[in-house]
């Protein structure tokens, strides 16, 4: 892994801090993050904005994949497809992510976001894996 990924470390992931989610579990090929919903997460319809769940899936995928990277490797999102099943108005979001495939130059991941034991969204993502010393042209 290119950089340690502490569970509860303010400042390690500024965007996560902004939204208010945190990692609760990290192990090889798996991550879990949680978010206590508040009114700042709502869209104009007073339900959680889809971008909040997308952000949880994207960040959860990064965390799960980082657990399988070598010290000289990093990763970046190439694409994510997310499907929303139910609107969310309150409670806690829990995002569980698993690495489905870790190849030499890409990884494929799956995230499920739950709200009160109900599946509210599911995402599949592809991430690029690359050496840190390589410069993008």
C-alpha contacts under 8 A as a table, 3 or more apart, distances in Angstrom:
res1	aa1	res2	aa2	distance
1	X	4	X	6.95
1	X	66	X	5.52
1	X	67	X	5.96
1	X	68	X	6.42
1	X	69	X	4.26
1	X	70	X	4.53
1	X	71	X	4.56
1	X	72	X	7.34
1	X	73	X	6.64
1	X	74	X	7.45
2	X	66	X	7.40
2	X	69	X	6.76
2	X	70	X	6.24
2	X	71	X	4.15
2	X	72	X	5.62
2	X	73	X	5.54
2	X	74	X	5.93
2	X	132	X	7.98
3	X	71	X	7.23
5	X	12	X	7.73
5	X	63	X	7.24
5	X	66	X	7.97
6	X	9	X	5.84
6	X	12	X	7.60
7	X	22	X	7.02
7	X	23	X	5.07
7	X	24	X	6.03
7	X	25	X	7.03
7	X	26	X	7.33
8	X	22	X	6.32
8	X	23	X	6.54
8	X	24	X	7.61
9	X	12	X	5.73
9	X	13	X	7.95
10	X	13	X	7.08
10	X	14	X	7.49
10	X	17	X	6.63
11	X	14	X	5.25
11	X	17	X	7.09
13	X	16	X	5.34
13	X	17	X	6.30
14	X	17	X	4.96
14	X	18	X	6.19
15	X	18	X	4.96
15	X	19	X	6.40
16	X	19	X	5.28
16	X	20	X	5.80
16	X	21	X	5.42
16	X	22	X	6.75
17	X	20	X	4.89
17	X	21	X	6.41
17	X	22	X	7.54
19	X	41	X	7.74
19	X	52	X	7.64
20	X	35	X	6.22
20	X	36	X	7.42
21	X	33	X	6.54
21	X	34	X	5.43
21	X	35	X	4.45
21	X	36	X	7.35
21	X	56	X	7.64
22	X	33	X	5.31
22	X	34	X	5.68
22	X	35	X	6.85
23	X	26	X	7.26
23	X	31	X	7.23
23	X	32	X	5.71
23	X	33	X	4.06
23	X	34	X	6.48
23	X	60	X	7.98
24	X	31	X	7.77
24	X	32	X	5.63
24	X	33	X	5.42
24	X	34	X	6.90
25	X	30	X	7.82
25	X	31	X	5.41
25	X	32	X	4.93
25	X	33	X	7.01
26	X	30	X	5.92
26	X	31	X	4.52
26	X	32	X	6.59
26	X	63	X	7.34
26	X	64	X	6.90
26	X	67	X	7.57
27	X	30	X	5.31
27	X	31	X	6.44
27	X	64	X	7.30
27	X	67	X	6.50
28	X	64	X	6.93
28	X	67	X	5.12
28	X	68	X	6.04
29	X	64	X	4.89
29	X	65	X	5.96
29	X	67	X	6.00
29	X	68	X	6.23
29	X	98	X	5.69
29	X	99	X	5.01
30	X	63	X	7.67
30	X	64	X	4.53
30	X	65	X	7.62
30	X	67	X	7.68
30	X	96	X	7.46
30	X	97	X	5.53
30	X	98	X	4.65
30	X	99	X	6.47
31	X	60	X	5.87
31	X	61	X	7.44
31	X	63	X	6.10
31	X	64	X	4.90
31	X	96	X	5.97
31	X	97	X	5.26
31	X	98	X	6.84
32	X	60	X	6.54
32	X	94	X	6.98
32	X	95	X	5.48
32	X	96	X	4.56
32	X	97	X	6.28
33	X	56	X	7.12
33	X	60	X	6.55
33	X	94	X	5.91
33	X	95	X	5.29
33	X	96	X	6.85
34	X	92	X	6.87
34	X	93	X	5.55
34	X	94	X	4.55
34	X	95	X	6.26
35	X	92	X	5.58
35	X	93	X	5.13
35	X	94	X	6.67
36	X	91	X	6.27
36	X	92	X	4.58
36	X	93	X	6.54
37	X	41	X	6.50
37	X	48	X	7.73
37	X	89	X	7.85
37	X	90	X	5.80
37	X	91	X	5.74
37	X	92	X	5.75
37	X	93	X	7.16
38	X	41	X	5.80
38	X	42	X	7.53
38	X	90	X	7.23
39	X	42	X	5.38
39	X	46	X	7.60
41	X	47	X	7.77
41	X	48	X	5.28
41	X	49	X	6.07
41	X	52	X	6.84
42	X	45	X	7.30
42	X	46	X	5.09
42	X	47	X	4.92
42	X	48	X	4.31
42	X	49	X	5.26
42	X	89	X	7.93
43	X	46	X	5.50
43	X	47	X	5.75
43	X	48	X	6.03
43	X	49	X	4.90
44	X	47	X	7.57
46	X	89	X	6.83
47	X	87	X	6.13
47	X	88	X	5.40
47	X	89	X	4.79
48	X	52	X	6.97
48	X	87	X	6.98
48	X	88	X	5.41
48	X	89	X	6.13
49	X	52	X	5.65
49	X	53	X	7.48
50	X	53	X	5.45
50	X	54	X	6.21
50	X	84	X	7.68
51	X	54	X	4.78
51	X	55	X	5.89
52	X	55	X	5.15
52	X	56	X	6.34
53	X	56	X	5.04
53	X	57	X	6.23
53	X	113	X	7.06
53	X	121	X	7.44
54	X	57	X	5.14
54	X	58	X	6.06
54	X	82	X	7.05
54	X	123	X	7.92
55	X	58	X	5.07
55	X	59	X	5.97
56	X	59	X	5.29
56	X	60	X	5.81
56	X	95	X	6.49
57	X	60	X	5.01
57	X	61	X	5.98
57	X	95	X	6.54
57	X	97	X	7.30
57	X	111	X	5.61
57	X	112	X	7.52
57	X	113	X	7.55
57	X	123	X	6.69
58	X	61	X	5.18
58	X	62	X	6.37
58	X	77	X	7.53
58	X	80	X	7.52
58	X	125	X	7.75
59	X	62	X	5.03
59	X	63	X	6.22
60	X	63	X	5.08
60	X	64	X	6.15
60	X	95	X	7.04
60	X	96	X	7.26
60	X	97	X	5.87
60	X	111	X	7.39
61	X	64	X	5.17
61	X	65	X	6.09
61	X	97	X	5.96
61	X	98	X	7.37
61	X	99	X	7.57
61	X	109	X	6.22
61	X	110	X	7.36
61	X	111	X	7.07
61	X	125	X	7.51
62	X	65	X	5.24
62	X	66	X	5.95
62	X	75	X	7.27
62	X	76	X	7.52
62	X	77	X	7.80
63	X	66	X	5.15
63	X	67	X	6.56
64	X	67	X	5.49
64	X	68	X	7.45
64	X	97	X	6.54
64	X	98	X	6.44
64	X	99	X	6.46
65	X	68	X	5.48
65	X	69	X	6.74
65	X	75	X	7.78
65	X	99	X	6.43
65	X	102	X	7.83
65	X	107	X	7.31
65	X	109	X	7.97
66	X	69	X	5.16
66	X	74	X	7.24
66	X	75	X	7.38
68	X	102	X	7.86
69	X	72	X	7.96
69	X	73	X	5.80
69	X	74	X	6.90
70	X	73	X	5.29
72	X	131	X	5.62
72	X	132	X	5.51
72	X	133	X	7.46
73	X	129	X	6.78
73	X	130	X	5.51
73	X	131	X	4.44
73	X	132	X	5.28
74	X	129	X	5.89
74	X	130	X	5.63
74	X	131	X	6.29
74	X	132	X	5.90
75	X	127	X	6.28
75	X	128	X	5.36
75	X	129	X	4.51
75	X	130	X	6.16
76	X	127	X	5.37
76	X	128	X	5.30
76	X	129	X	6.88
77	X	80	X	7.51
77	X	125	X	7.45
77	X	126	X	6.35
77	X	127	X	4.44
77	X	128	X	6.34
78	X	125	X	7.55
78	X	126	X	5.50
78	X	127	X	5.05
78	X	128	X	6.16
79	X	125	X	5.63
79	X	126	X	5.39
79	X	127	X	7.04
80	X	123	X	6.64
80	X	124	X	5.64
80	X	125	X	4.12
80	X	126	X	6.43
81	X	123	X	5.46
81	X	124	X	5.39
81	X	125	X	6.34
82	X	121	X	6.87
82	X	122	X	5.66
82	X	123	X	4.09
82	X	124	X	6.53
83	X	121	X	5.45
83	X	122	X	5.44
83	X	123	X	6.31
84	X	87	X	7.78
84	X	120	X	5.94
84	X	121	X	4.34
84	X	122	X	6.80
85	X	119	X	7.19
85	X	120	X	4.88
85	X	121	X	5.47
86	X	119	X	7.70
86	X	120	X	4.89
86	X	121	X	7.33
87	X	120	X	7.08
88	X	115	X	7.27
88	X	120	X	7.52
91	X	115	X	6.74
91	X	116	X	6.87
92	X	115	X	5.83
92	X	116	X	6.89
93	X	113	X	6.39
93	X	114	X	5.62
93	X	115	X	4.93
93	X	116	X	7.71
94	X	113	X	5.47
94	X	114	X	5.15
94	X	115	X	6.58
95	X	111	X	6.44
95	X	112	X	5.53
95	X	113	X	4.31
95	X	114	X	6.41
96	X	111	X	5.53
96	X	112	X	5.41
96	X	113	X	6.56
97	X	109	X	7.02
97	X	110	X	5.59
97	X	111	X	4.21
97	X	112	X	6.53
98	X	109	X	5.77
98	X	110	X	5.49
98	X	111	X	6.56
99	X	102	X	6.89
99	X	107	X	7.22
99	X	108	X	6.15
99	X	109	X	4.45
99	X	110	X	6.52
100	X	107	X	7.57
100	X	108	X	5.47
100	X	109	X	5.14
100	X	110	X	6.78
101	X	107	X	5.41
101	X	108	X	5.06
101	X	109	X	6.94
102	X	106	X	6.44
102	X	107	X	4.45
102	X	108	X	6.64
103	X	106	X	5.33
103	X	107	X	5.79
104	X	129	X	6.99
105	X	128	X	5.90
105	X	129	X	4.67
105	X	130	X	6.24
106	X	126	X	6.82
106	X	127	X	5.43
106	X	128	X	4.44
106	X	129	X	4.98
107	X	126	X	5.68
107	X	127	X	5.13
107	X	128	X	6.55
107	X	129	X	7.00
108	X	124	X	7.26
108	X	125	X	5.66
108	X	126	X	4.66
108	X	127	X	6.46
109	X	124	X	5.67
109	X	125	X	5.18
109	X	126	X	6.51
110	X	122	X	7.41
110	X	123	X	5.69
110	X	124	X	4.59
110	X	125	X	6.45
111	X	122	X	5.67
111	X	123	X	5.09
111	X	124	X	6.50
112	X	119	X	6.96
112	X	120	X	7.83
112	X	121	X	5.99
112	X	122	X	4.54
112	X	123	X	6.52
113	X	119	X	6.03
113	X	120	X	5.78
113	X	121	X	5.19
113	X	122	X	6.23
114	X	117	X	5.72
114	X	118	X	5.26
114	X	119	X	4.52
114	X	120	X	5.51
114	X	121	X	7.19
115	X	118	X	5.19
115	X	119	X	6.54
115	X	120	X	6.45
119	X	122	X	7.68
130	X	134	X	7.33
131	X	134	X	5.54
132	X	135	X	7.83
